[in-house]
Amino acid sequence: MYHGSYGPLHGVKMSQAYESTLRLSFDVRAGLVIRQMHHWAALLFLAAIVTHLCRIFFTGAFRRPRELNWIIGMTLFLLALANGFTGYSLPDDLLSGTGLRVGYSIALAIPLVGTWLAFLVFGGEFPSPDITSRLYTIHILLVPGLLFGLLGAHLAVLWHQKHTQFPGPGRTEDNIEGSHLWPTYALRSLGLFAAVFALLAFLAGVAQINPIWLYGPFKPAAVSTAAQPDWYMGWLEGALRLFPAWRIRLLDHTISEAFWPGVVLPSLTFLLFYAWPFVEARVTGDHEDHEVLDRPRDRPVRTPIGASVLTFYFVLFLAGSQDIIAQKLGMAIDPITWTFRVLVFLLPGVVFMIARKVCIDLQGADRQEARKDEIRRRVPTGSEEGGDGGGGDRQPEPALTD
């Protein structure tokens, strides 16, 4: 029974995990600020990783000889997702418990080994009393240890290979230019650290996040409405909501409806992410070492593919809130769901065509500008137009075409 400072929950039966989180929030000085800073930091951490991976993808920084660092980076992303989910699930409130129930259902959906795997991880049938202590160990020890180890490997490879560089005067595939580690790079990093810390402290002080006291303790028989996970799991939530309830009987085994969006889609997603550097090298025949980055406009296939993939997952992310959207618009959920089912296939194709057209147009504009510069350089010599070094009558400049 709870007998802490938060009056509305007095006398309510709850787990030790939920009670300790309430105590940290209301009875420990600055405890709520620290909790909220920790949660905001987790969200910003995943956002920074996604942004960094997008920069690497669109500029081609994953190409040879940096395929290993791309693989390490993707693994770090997976571990960050796992650590975010385990930390999010620790307070044992109604919202996080609902997410944990979804995770248990996805584990059960794996054919043949799902039941054994779910019982191995959860320690029994959901809700198992062992899962909180297991999540705690995973969250504070196992995953952070792997993160530190892989981050060290990532930085070691980076130290050996050095940073890639954007195109510029004097920069080629055979040399590397950049700022010194000390003091330039170190001071920039310290400045960024201070700015991020200030932002997190500001958000923790003024922007409420994850108010578990409003959700109440987890009860297996209760599921709250408007239950959305943290943003980095929103795409998976949307996939589960959009995919039709297809339950298939195959060879005396039932394949759950959660298998396709909960197991197949994430598996294919990360398999393609891991394989992309090798797929692109095989398709383009480019097996050379690269030190100069691509401009996204100069890759009218890779850039549209990346833009369409981001659109696909963004639509899934929005679909994870179709109940809230339906409520705000005063509509039934079914029309909203079908709208997202259409958009998840339609919008990526539209974005692909637009992005490709933009890339080609920007390339054409660059070629035109290069021709104008070439003409300007030739005019004073009289080699092209004047014939007298610029004093006589000149012929009209030739039309510039692509």
C-alpha positions in Angstrom: 0.0 0.0 0.0 1.2 3.5 -0.8 1.5 6.1 2.0 3.7 8.7 0.4 3.3 12.3 -0.4 1.0 12.0 -3.4 -2.4 12.1 -1.9 -4.6 10.7 -4.7 -2.8 7.3 -4.6 -3.0 6.8 -0.8 -3.9 3.3 0.1 -3.5 2.0 -3.5 -1.7 -1.3 -3.8 1.3 -1.1 -6.1 4.6 -2.7 -6.9 7.9 -1.6 -5.2 9.1 -0.3 -8.6 6.2 2.0 -9.0 6.3 3.1 -5.3 10.0 3.9 -5.6 9.5 6.0 -8.7 6.8 8.0 -6.9 9.1 8.5 -3.9 11.8 9.8 -6.2 9.4 12.1 -7.9 7.7 13.6 -4.8 9.9 12.9 -1.7 13.5 13.4 -3.0 14.7 16.9 -3.4 15.1 17.6 -7.2 14.2 14.0 -7.8 11.5 14.8 -10.4 13.9 17.2 -12.2 16.5 14.4 -12.4 13.9 11.9 -13.6 12.6 14.2 -16.3 16.1 15.2 -17.4 17.0 11.5 -17.7 13.9 10.8 -19.8 14.4 13.9 -22.1 18.1 12.8 -22.5 17.0 9.3 -23.6 14.7 10.9 -26.3 17.3 13.3 -27.4 20.0 10.5 -27.5 17.9 8.5 -29.9 17.1 11.6 -32.0 20.8 12.4 -32.3 21.6 8.8 -33.4 18.9 8.9 -36.1 20.0 12.3 -37.3 23.6 11.1 -37.4 22.7 8.0 -39.4 20.7 10.0 -41.9 23.7 12.3 -42.4 26.0 9.3 -43.0 23.5 7.7 -45.4 22.7 10.7 -47.5 26.4 11.8 -47.8 27.7 8.3 -48.5 30.0 8.2 -45.4 29.3 4.4 -45.1 31.2 3.6 -48.3 34.5 1.8 -48.3 36.6 1.7 -46.1 34.0 2.6 -43.5 31.5 -0.3 -43.8 32.6 -1.6 -40.4 31.8 1.6 -38.6 28.3 1.7 -40.3 27.7 -1.8 -38.8 28.9 -0.7 -35.4 26.7 2.4 -35.6 23.6 0.4 -36.5 24.3 -2.0 -33.6 24.7 1.0 -31.3 21.3 2.2 -32.5 19.7 -1.2 -31.8 21.2 -1.2 -28.3 20.0 2.4 -27.6 16.5 1.3 -28.6 16.7 -1.7 -26.3 18.0 0.4 -23.4 15.3 3.0 -24.0 12.5 0.4 -24.0 13.8 -1.3 -20.8 14.2 2.0 -19.0 10.8 3.1 -20.1 9.3 -0.1 -18.7 10.9 0.0 -15.3 8.4 2.2 -13.4 5.6 -0.4 -13.7 2.9 2.1 -14.3 -0.1 1.4 -16.5 1.3 3.0 -19.6 4.7 1.2 -19.5 3.0 -2.1 -18.5 0.9 -1.9 -21.6 4.0 -1.5 -23.7 5.6 -4.4 -21.9 2.5 -6.5 -22.7 3.0 -5.6 -26.4 6.6 -6.7 -26.2 5.6 -10.0 -24.6 3.0 -10.6 -27.4 5.6 -9.9 -30.1 7.9 -12.4 -28.5 5.1 -15.0 -28.4 4.4 -14.3 -32.1 7.8 -15.7 -33.2 7.1 -19.1 -34.8 8.4 -22.3 -33.1 10.6 -20.6 -30.4 8.3 -17.7 -29.4 6.8 -19.3 -26.3 10.2 -20.5 -24.9 11.8 -17.2 -25.7 9.0 -15.2 -24.0 9.2 -17.3 -20.9 13.0 -17.1 -20.9 13.1 -13.3 -21.0 10.0 -12.7 -18.8 10.6 -15.5 -16.3 7.1 -16.9 -16.8 3.7 -16.0 -18.1 3.0 -12.2 -18.3 2.9 -10.4 -15.9 5.8 -12.1 -14.3 7.2 -10.8 -11.0 10.8 -11.5 -12.3 10.7 -9.1 -15.3 11.3 -5.9 -13.4 14.6 -7.1 -11.8 15.7 -8.5 -15.2 14.9 -5.2 -17.0 16.8 -3.3 -14.3 19.9 -5.5 -14.8 19.6 -5.1 -18.6 19.1 -1.4 -18.4 21.9 -0.4 -16.0 24.5 -3.1 -16.7 24.3 -5.3 -19.7 23.3 -2.8 -22.5 25.4 0.1 -21.1 28.4 -2.2 -21.0 27.8 -3.2 -24.6 27.3 0.4 -25.6 30.6 1.5 -24.0 32.5 -1.3 -25.6 31.1 -0.7 -29.1 31.4 3.1 -28.7 35.1 2.5 -27.9 35.5 0.4 -31.0 33.6 3.0 -33.1 36.0 5.8 -31.9 39.0 3.6 -32.4 38.1 2.9 -36.1 37.3 6.6 -36.5 40.7 7.5 -35.0 42.4 5.2 -37.5 40.4 6.2 -40.6 39.8 9.8 -39.7 36.7 11.8 -40.6 35.3 12.0 -44.1 35.3 15.5 -45.6 32.8 17.5 -47.6 33.9 18.5 -51.2 36.0 21.6 -51.3 39.2 23.1 -52.8 42.2 20.8 -52.3 40.1 17.9 -51.0 40.5 14.7 -52.9 40.0 10.9 -52.3 43.7 10.7 -51.5 44.0 13.2 -48.7 42.2 14.2 -45.5 41.8 17.7 -44.2 40.2 18.7 -41.0 40.5 20.5 -37.6 43.0 19.4 -34.9 41.7 17.4 -32.0 43.1 20.0 -29.6 42.1 22.6 -29.1 39.6 23.1 -32.0 37.6 19.9 -31.9 37.8 19.4 -28.2 36.5 22.9 -27.4 33.7 22.5 -29.9 32.7 19.3 -28.3 32.7 20.9 -24.8 30.6 23.7 -26.1 28.1 21.3 -27.6 28.0 19.3 -24.3 27.2 22.5 -22.4 24.5 23.5 -24.8 22.9 20.1 -24.7 23.1 19.9 -20.9 21.4 23.4 -20.6 18.7 22.3 -23.0 18.0 19.1 -21.0 17.9 21.0 -17.7 15.5 23.6 -19.2 13.2 20.9 -20.5 13.3 19.0 -17.2 12.3 22.1 -15.4 9.5 23.4 -17.6 8.2 20.4 -19.7 6.5 17.6 -17.9 7.1 14.2 -19.3 6.0 10.7 -18.3 3.8 11.7 -15.3 3.3 8.1 -14.0 1.2 9.3 -11.0 -1.5 10.2 -13.5 -1.5 6.7 -15.1 -1.6 4.7 -11.9 0.1 1.3 -11.2 0.0 -1.4 -13.8 -3.0 -3.8 -13.6 -3.2 -6.7 -16.1 -6.9 -6.2 -16.6 -6.6 -2.5 -17.4 -5.4 -0.9 -20.6 -5.6 2.9 -20.9 -6.6 4.7 -24.1 -4.3 7.1 -25.9 -1.4 4.8 -25.0 1.6 5.7 -27.1 5.3 4.7 -26.5 8.2 7.0 -26.6 8.8 8.4 -30.1 11.5 6.0 -31.2 9.1 3.0 -30.8 6.2 4.9 -32.5 6.8 3.3 -35.9 6.5 -0.2 -34.5 3.3 0.8 -32.7 1.9 2.2 -35.9 2.8 -1.0 -37.8 0.9 -3.1 -35.3 -2.1 -0.9 -35.6 -2.2 -0.7 -39.4 -1.5 -4.3 -40.3 -4.6 -6.5 -40.9 -5.4 -9.2 -38.4 -4.0 -12.0 -40.5 -3.7 -15.2 -38.4 -2.5 -18.1 -40.5 -2.5 -21.8 -39.8 0.6 -23.5 -41.3 1.9 -27.0 -40.6 -0.1 -27.3 -37.4 1.3 -24.0 -36.2 -0.6 -20.7 -35.8 1.2 -17.6 -37.1 0.0 -14.7 -35.1 -1.2 -11.5 -36.6 1.5 -9.7 -34.6 4.2 -11.7 -36.4 4.2 -9.6 -39.6 4.4 -6.1 -38.2 6.1 -7.0 -34.9 8.8 -9.5 -36.1 9.1 -9.5 -40.0 9.0 -5.7 -40.5 11.7 -4.8 -37.8 13.8 -7.8 -39.0 13.7 -6.7 -42.6 14.3 -3.1 -41.6 17.6 -3.7 -39.8 18.7 -6.4 -42.2 18.4 -3.9 -45.1 20.2 -1.2 -43.0 23.1 -3.5 -42.2 23.4 -4.7 -45.8 23.0 -1.3 -47.6 26.7 -0.4 -48.0 27.4 -3.8 -49.6 24.2 -3.7 -51.7 25.0 -0.2 -53.1 28.6 -1.2 -53.8 27.4 -4.3 -55.7 24.8 -2.4 -57.7 27.0 0.6 -58.6 30.2 -1.4 -59.0 31.9 1.2 -56.7 34.6 -0.6 -54.6 37.0 2.3 -54.3 38.0 4.0 -51.0 36.3 7.3 -50.4 37.4 10.2 -48.3 35.2 12.9 -49.9 31.5 12.9 -49.1 28.7 13.0 -51.7 26.3 15.9 -52.0 22.8 14.3 -51.7 21.8 16.0 -55.0 24.6 14.1 -56.8 23.0 10.8 -55.9 19.5 10.8 -57.6 18.9 7.2 -56.6 20.2 6.9 -53.1 18.7 10.2 -52.0 15.1 9.5 -53.2 15.3 6.0 -51.6 16.4 7.5 -48.3 13.7 10.1 -48.4 11.0 7.6 -49.3 12.1 5.2 -46.5 12.0 8.1 -44.0 8.5 8.9 -45.2 7.4 5.3 -44.8 8.4 5.2 -41.2 7.1 8.6 -40.4 3.7 7.6 -41.6 3.9 4.5 -39.4 4.9 6.8 -36.5 1.8 9.0 -37.1 -0.4 5.9 -37.4 0.7 5.0 -33.9 -1.5 7.9 -32.7 -4.6 7.2 -34.9 -6.8 6.9 -31.8 -5.8 10.4 -30.7 -6.1 11.8 -34.2 -9.6 10.3 -34.4 -10.5 11.8 -31.1 -9.2 15.3 -32.0 -11.0 15.2 -35.4 -14.2 13.8 -33.9 -14.1 10.8 -36.3 -14.2 7.1 -36.0 -11.0 5.2 -35.9 -11.6 3.0 -38.9 -11.5 5.8 -41.5 -8.3 7.1 -40.0 -6.7 3.6 -40.0 -7.6 3.1 -43.7 -6.3 6.5 -44.6 -2.9 5.6 -43.0 -3.0 2.2 -44.8 -3.2 4.0 -48.1 -0.7 6.8 -47.2 2.0 4.3 -46.0 2.3 3.0 -49.5 1.3 6.1 -51.5 3.4 8.8 -49.9 6.8 7.1 -50.1 6.3 6.7 -53.9 5.3 10.4 -54.2 8.3 11.5 -52.1 10.6 9.3 -54.2 9.6 11.0 -57.4 9.7 14.5 -56.0 13.2 13.9 -54.4 14.5 12.5 -57.7 13.2 15.4 -59.7 14.7 17.9 -57.2 18.1 16.1 -57.4 18.1 16.1 -61.2 17.0 19.8 -61.3 19.7 20.8 -58.9 22.3 18.9 -60.9 21.2 20.8 -64.0 21.4 24.1 -62.2 25.0 23.2 -61.1 26.0 22.4 -64.7 24.5 25.6 -66.0 26.4 27.6 -63.4 29.6 25.8 -64.2 29.2 26.7 -67.9 28.5 30.3 -67.1 31.7 30.4 -65.0 33.7 28.8 -67.8 32.4 31.4 -70.3 33.2 34.2 -67.9 36.8 32.9 -67.6 37.2 32.8 -71.4 35.7 36.2 -72.3 38.7 38.4 -71.5 41.1 36.3 -73.6 38.9 36.7 -76.7 39.2 33.0 -77.4 35.5 32.5 -77.6 33.5 35.6 -78.3 35.3 38.9 -78.7 38.2 38.0 -81.0 40.0 41.3 -80.0 40.4 40.9 -76.3 37.0 42.5 -75.5 37.2 45.8 -77.5 35.3 44.8 -80.6 31.7 43.8 -81.2 30.9 40.4 -79.6 28.7 37.7 -80.8 25.7 36.7 -78.7 26.6 34.1 -76.1 25.4 30.6 -77.0 22.3 29.4 -75.3 22.9 27.2 -72.2 21.2 23.9 -72.4 21.3 20.7 -70.2 
